[in-house]
């Protein structure tokens, strides 16, 4: 399950999510979303190589019983960096249960959201490695589990839009400064 958390944490590099916090997501600015992701004790592992972030693409789609999510780099030459960041993220995610309260308070919405369904007996999450990233399929066997996964997927789309907007705004500033 820590691989699941870490995989989803990586998604925050390009797009983020937070299950069950629609009101927080709705009031968060793009810059606040980006800052939360970059300061997360788990997800900050994806910042080890600054060249990786801009190459990551994320998609999440609700399904009848859960969701399908993809996380990939559009530059296959970045796979070594992707894999290194993913491994570090997994290592950090494993410490969440024993993290000090001050560190838990810094967790991003995505990490917090995943902790809400990771231990559910009615939820199954499978990861499939590809040559450019990871595909995750999550499903639940109860209506409550399906709702938790659908809430996550919808929040992932909302939060992802905020982070993507912040990223585009940052890139515009960099482009102007290079001109």
C-alpha positions as CSV (number, residue, x, y, z in Angstrom):
1,X,0.0,0.0,0.0
2,X,2.9,2.4,0.5
3,X,3.6,2.1,-3.2
4,X,0.1,3.2,-3.8
5,X,0.5,6.3,-1.6
6,X,3.8,7.1,-3.2
7,X,2.5,6.7,-6.7
8,X,-0.3,9.0,-6.0
9,X,2.0,11.4,-4.2
10,X,4.0,11.7,-7.4
11,X,0.9,12.8,-9.2
12,X,1.0,15.9,-7.2
13,X,4.0,17.0,-9.1
14,X,1.8,17.6,-12.1
15,X,-1.7,17.4,-10.5
16,X,-2.9,17.0,-6.9
17,X,-5.9,15.7,-5.0
18,X,-7.5,15.5,-1.7
19,X,-10.3,13.1,-0.8
20,X,-13.1,14.5,1.3
21,X,-12.0,18.1,1.3
22,X,-13.9,19.7,-1.5
23,X,-14.5,22.8,0.6
24,X,-10.8,23.2,1.2
25,X,-10.0,22.5,-2.4
26,X,-12.6,25.0,-3.6
27,X,-11.1,27.8,-1.5
28,X,-7.4,27.0,-2.2
29,X,-5.5,29.2,-4.6
30,X,-3.3,27.5,-7.2
31,X,-0.2,28.8,-5.4
32,X,-1.4,27.4,-2.1
33,X,-1.9,24.0,-3.7
34,X,1.6,24.1,-5.2
35,X,3.1,25.2,-1.9
36,X,1.4,22.4,0.0
37,X,2.6,19.8,-2.4
38,X,6.2,21.1,-2.5
39,X,6.4,21.2,1.3
40,X,4.9,17.7,2.0
41,X,7.4,15.5,3.8
42,X,6.5,12.6,1.4
43,X,5.8,14.3,-1.9
44,X,8.8,16.6,-1.8
45,X,10.7,13.5,-2.9
46,X,9.5,14.3,-6.4
47,X,11.4,17.5,-6.3
48,X,14.8,15.8,-6.2
49,X,15.3,16.4,-9.9
50,X,13.8,19.7,-11.0
51,X,13.7,18.5,-14.6
52,X,11.3,15.7,-13.8
53,X,8.3,17.7,-12.7
54,X,7.5,19.4,-16.0
55,X,7.6,16.0,-17.8
56,X,5.0,14.3,-15.5
57,X,1.4,13.9,-16.7
58,X,-1.5,12.7,-14.6
59,X,-5.0,11.6,-15.4
60,X,-7.7,10.2,-13.1
61,X,-11.1,8.8,-14.2
62,X,-13.9,7.5,-12.0
63,X,-15.1,4.0,-12.9
64,X,-18.2,2.1,-11.9
65,X,-16.4,0.7,-8.8
66,X,-13.5,3.2,-8.2
67,X,-11.1,4.9,-10.5
68,X,-8.2,4.5,-12.9
69,X,-5.2,6.8,-12.6
70,X,-2.1,7.2,-14.7
71,X,1.1,8.9,-13.8
72,X,3.8,9.0,-16.5
73,X,6.7,11.1,-17.8
74,X,6.4,12.3,-21.4
75,X,10.2,12.0,-21.7
76,X,11.2,8.4,-21.4
77,X,14.8,9.5,-20.7
78,X,13.5,10.8,-17.4
79,X,12.5,7.3,-16.2
80,X,15.6,6.8,-14.1
81,X,14.8,10.0,-12.2
82,X,11.1,9.0,-12.1
83,X,12.0,5.6,-10.5
84,X,14.5,7.2,-8.1
85,X,11.9,9.7,-6.9
86,X,9.2,7.0,-6.6
87,X,11.5,4.9,-4.5
88,X,12.3,7.8,-2.2
89,X,8.6,8.7,-2.0
90,X,7.8,5.1,-1.0
91,X,10.4,5.1,1.7
92,X,9.0,8.4,3.1
93,X,5.4,7.2,2.8
94,X,6.2,4.1,5.0
95,X,7.0,6.5,7.8
96,X,3.6,8.2,7.9
97,X,2.1,6.0,10.7
98,X,5.0,6.9,13.0
99,X,5.5,10.5,11.9
100,X,5.6,13.2,14.5
101,X,2.6,15.4,14.7
102,X,4.4,18.4,13.3
103,X,5.4,16.3,10.2
104,X,1.9,14.9,9.8
105,X,0.6,18.5,9.8
106,X,2.7,19.2,6.8
107,X,1.3,16.3,4.7
108,X,-0.3,17.4,1.5
109,X,-4.0,16.8,0.8
110,X,-3.1,13.9,-1.5
111,X,-1.2,12.0,1.2
112,X,-3.9,12.7,3.7
113,X,-6.6,11.6,1.2
114,X,-4.9,8.3,0.6
115,X,-4.5,7.5,4.2
116,X,-8.3,7.6,4.4
117,X,-8.8,4.5,2.2
118,X,-5.5,2.7,2.2
119,X,-6.5,0.4,5.1
120,X,-10.0,-0.2,4.1
121,X,-10.7,-3.9,3.6
122,X,-13.3,-3.2,0.9
123,X,-10.8,-1.3,-1.3
124,X,-8.3,-2.9,-3.7
125,X,-5.6,-0.9,-5.4
126,X,-3.3,-2.4,-8.1
127,X,-0.3,-0.7,-9.7
128,X,1.0,-1.6,-13.1
129,X,4.4,-0.3,-14.1
130,X,4.8,0.8,-17.7
131,X,7.9,1.9,-19.6
132,X,7.0,5.6,-18.8
133,X,5.2,5.4,-15.5
134,X,2.5,3.8,-13.5
135,X,-1.2,2.9,-14.0
136,X,-3.3,2.4,-10.9
137,X,-6.7,0.7,-10.8
138,X,-8.7,1.1,-7.6
139,X,-11.9,-0.6,-6.9
140,X,-14.2,-1.2,-3.9
141,X,-16.6,-3.9,-3.0
142,X,-19.0,-1.8,-1.0
143,X,-21.0,1.3,-1.7
144,X,-19.1,3.2,1.0
145,X,-15.8,2.2,-0.5
146,X,-16.9,3.2,-4.0
147,X,-18.0,6.6,-2.6
148,X,-14.6,7.0,-0.9
149,X,-12.8,6.3,-4.2
150,X,-15.1,8.4,-6.3
151,X,-14.6,11.3,-3.8
152,X,-10.9,10.9,-4.2
153,X,-11.0,10.8,-8.0
154,X,-13.2,13.9,-8.2
155,X,-11.0,15.8,-5.7
156,X,-7.9,14.7,-7.6
157,X,-9.3,16.4,-10.7
158,X,-10.1,19.6,-8.8
159,X,-6.8,19.8,-6.9
160,X,-4.9,18.8,-10.1
161,X,-6.4,21.7,-11.9
162,X,-5.1,24.1,-9.2
163,X,-1.6,22.7,-9.3
164,X,-1.5,22.6,-13.1
165,X,-2.6,26.3,-13.1
166,X,0.2,27.2,-10.7
167,X,2.7,25.3,-12.8
168,X,1.6,27.1,-16.0
169,X,1.8,30.5,-14.2
170,X,5.3,29.7,-12.9
171,X,6.3,28.6,-16.4
172,X,5.0,31.9,-17.9
173,X,7.1,33.8,-15.5
174,X,10.2,31.8,-16.4
175,X,9.5,32.3,-20.1
176,X,9.1,36.1,-19.7
177,X,12.4,36.2,-17.8
178,X,14.2,34.3,-20.6
179,X,12.9,36.7,-23.3
